[in-house]
């Protein structure tokens, strides 16, 4: 079975269109996973509109989609009202939450009140329903889904998607640096190996693809400790210690140009080499890139990359 992973929004905080971001893209967070039978969307930033337009181009009929939101900060939900498939009565979308106190559904749909948006949620023609992930035993179509609490102001949730022997992990938004077992030493001496808490190693362990928030370069992070986002280089330690095959650094800072993101990824690759992690594939998440994974193939060094025209 083929699993496709597509990047539709890789920017953090606010959409940043323009020539400075044209290569990695300026749309905020949106990641698509799909098989022939199951469509999953992680986060609904402005990139969700691009995903919806692509779905129209694919002429999909009677779509059932499964929507997972890491949290409800604007850059992760602002694309939902502009997602064309929710205006098609043939379609059904499930918004996954965790427990009765989870307000994701209310906050997601609340942005469509007439004070903020001209179309009320009740006017959407698709069927959009809340579904509790625990109530379905984590089973979502072809995927088994697990969740993990992340470190972000107001809270956030990471997700792990397993299909056959393929494992894809999505961690955004997340400040891993303040949770390190050697936090202060790692800040004072950035060349030191960073001691990742065991729960994150267990969650990401052996992933074919880790898509994670690496908003800041090392120098940027020193001025933004506690803001809820990680140093990109810390993701390298997580990926190596968890034996991840591919690392996609995402949630790029809105102040970073394409050249700045390039520099951030070069720093990650240098760190991997210094930690003897030469086999780890590291890249900056970029709009228009699609990866393909095939279940039942071993060994797997990573997915095939398929470029979409922007």
N, C-alpha and C positions, 0 to 999 in steps of 0.2 A: 504494500500500500504506500502511495506517495503522500507525503505531508508537505505542504507549501507554507512558508513563512514570509510575509510581505511587510515591508516597512512603509507606512503611509504618513507618519509624522514622527520626527526624531528630535524636535526642538523642545526646550523646557521654558516654562514661565509665561511666554507670550509669543504669538506668531511673529516671525521676523522675515517677511519677504524682502527681496532685493538682491542686488548683484553680489553683495558680500556673502550671501548664504545660498547662492544658487546651486552649488554642487551637493552639499549635504541636505539642503532643504530648510525651509523656514516654518513648516507646519508643526503644530504641537502634537503630543503623543497619540499615536494610534498604530497598533500592530495587529495584523491579521494572520490567523492560522486556519488552514482548511485542508480537508481531505475531499474525496469525491462525495462523501456523505454528510460532513459536518463543517459548519462555519463558526469560527470563534473570533471575537474581536476583543482585544485588550486595550482599554481606554478609548475615550472619544474626544480627543482634542481636535483641532482644526483639520488634522489629517483624515479624520473620519469622513469629511465631505469628499475628499479625493477617493477614498475607498468606495463610497456610495456611487460616485460617478463611474468608477471602473465597473462596479456591479451592473450598472445600467448598460454599459458597453458589452458586457458578457451575456446580456439578454437572459438572465437567470429567471426562472419561473417559480413562483410560490416558495420564496426563500424562508427557511427557518434559521435564525441566527442566535448565537449565544454570546451575550455581552458581559464582560468582566471589567470592572472599574477599580483601579488601585486605590483611588480616593476621589473626592469630589471638588478638588481645587479646579479653578476655571480652565486651566490649560489641559485638563483631562476630561472635561465634559462639554466644552464649548462648541464642539462640532456636531453634537447629537441633533440639535434642531435643524441643522443643514444637511442631514443624512438622507438623501432622496428615498431610499427604500422604506423608511417609516411612513411615507405618504402613499404607499401602494397597498391596497386592501388584501392582496393575495399573500402578503408576508406576515411572518410571526417572529417576534424577538423576545427572548427571555433575558431579563436583567438579574444577574446572580448576586445574592446578598448572603450574609452569614448571621443568622439568628434574628430574633424579633427586635433587637435594639439597633440594628443596622439601618441607617437612614439614607443609604445610597439612592434608593429608588425615589424617595421623596425629594431629595436635593437635586437629583438629575432632572426630574420632571418639573420641579419648581422653577427652574430657570425659564420655563416656557409660560409663566404667568404673563398676563397682558401688560404688566408694568415693564417687562423686560423684552418681550418678543411678541410679534403680532399674531402668531398662531398658538393657541392653547394646546396643551398636551391632549386634552379630550378630543381635539379636532384631528389628531393623527388618524389615518385610515388603516394603518397596519395594526395588528394585535401586538401590544407591548405589555408584558406582564412581569411581575416580580417572581423570582424562584429562589428558594433557599438551597444553597449548595449542599449543606449537610443532609437535607431532607431527601436528596436524590443520591446520597452516598458518594458524592463527588463524581458521579458518572454523567458525562455530557457527550452524547453521541459516541464518536470513536475515541474520545479522550477520557482518561481518568485525571481528575483535577484535584490538587491539594493547595492549601493556602497557608501563608505564614505572615505574622504581624511584622511590619517594617518600622524603621525609626524615622519618623517625619512629623513635623508639627501638625497636630490634629489627627495623626494616625494615617497609615496606609497599609496596603496588603499586597504581598507578593503571591505569584501563582506558579505552579508547576503542572505542566501538561504532559501526560504520558500516553503514548499510542504504540502498542506493541513494544518493541525494544528501543524506541526513540523517546528521548526526554528533552523538553524545552522548558526553560525557567525564565520567568519575567519578574524583575525586581525594580520597580519604580513607583514612587520616589523613596529614596532610602539613603540615610547618612550612616554608612558603615563605620566610618573613622572614629566616631565617638563611642562606639561599642567595642573597639579592639581591646583585647586582653592586655596589650601593652600600649595603650592609647598615647600616653604622654611621651614615652620613649620614641614612638613612631613619628610623632610630630617634631620632636627635637632632633631626631636622626632619621630622616626620611629614607636612607638607604637600608635601614634595618628591615628584616622580614617582619611583616605585620601579622599579629596573632589573631586570626579570625575566630569568632565564637563558634562553638561546635554546631549549634542549631542551624547556622547558615551553611556550614560545610555539608551537613546531612541533607539539607534541602536541595542544594545545588549539585550534590555529589554525582559525578559521572554524566552530567548533562551533555547532550550533543550540542546544545546551543544555550548560552546564558546571555540574555538581553538585560542589561543593567544600567542604572543611573550612574553615570560618571560625568557629572556636569562640570566639574572644576579640574583645572590643572593644579599642580602642587602649590604654586605661588598664590593663585587665586583663592585656594581653599583657606589659607591662613587668615584671610580677612572675612571669612564667611563660615567659620565654625559655628555649628548649631543651627544653620539655615535649613538643614534637612536633606542635603545632597552630598554625594561622596566625591572624593578624589578619584579620578579615573584610574590612577596607578594602584589604588587599593583594590580595585576589581581584579587586577592581575594576580594579587596574592590570593584572593578568594578563588579565582578560577584555577590556579595552579594547585592549591591545597585541596580543592574539591575534585581535581582531575577532570575538569571541563575540557571539551574538545575545541569549541569555538566561543569567543567572547565578542559580543557586539556592544560597544560603548554607546549609550544613547542619552537622551535628555540634555543635549548640548546647550550650553548657556547662551542666552539671546545676544550677549555681547561678543560672542566668539564668531569670527569670520571663518570661512572655509579653511584658510591658512592656519588659523588658531586651532581648529579641530585637527588638522593634519599634524600640527606640532604636539597636541595632546596624545594622539595615537602613537606617534613616534616615541614619545616618552614611555608609553605603556609597553611598547615592543622592546625598548632598551631595558626596562625593568625585567621583563620576562627573560631576556637573555642573561641578565646579571643574576637572576634566580634560577638559572639553568632550566628555563621553561621554553626552550626553542621550538617545541612541537605544538605549543598552543597557538591557534590562529586568532589574531586580534584584528578587529576592524572597527571603524567608526560607522555607526548605523546611518544609513543614507536613504532618503526617499527614492523610491523607484527600484530598490533592490529586492529581489525575491530569492529565497533559498529553498531548495528541495531536498527532503530527506526521504529515504526509503526504508521501511521496516523490514526486518528479517535479513539485513545485510550486515556482515561483520568480517573484519574490523571496519569501522567507519571513522574516517579522519575528519569528516565534516560534510556539509551539504553542498550540492551543486548550486552555483550562483547564476541566476537568470536575471538579466537587466530588463526593466520596463522603460519604455520611452517616457520622458517627463513632458 
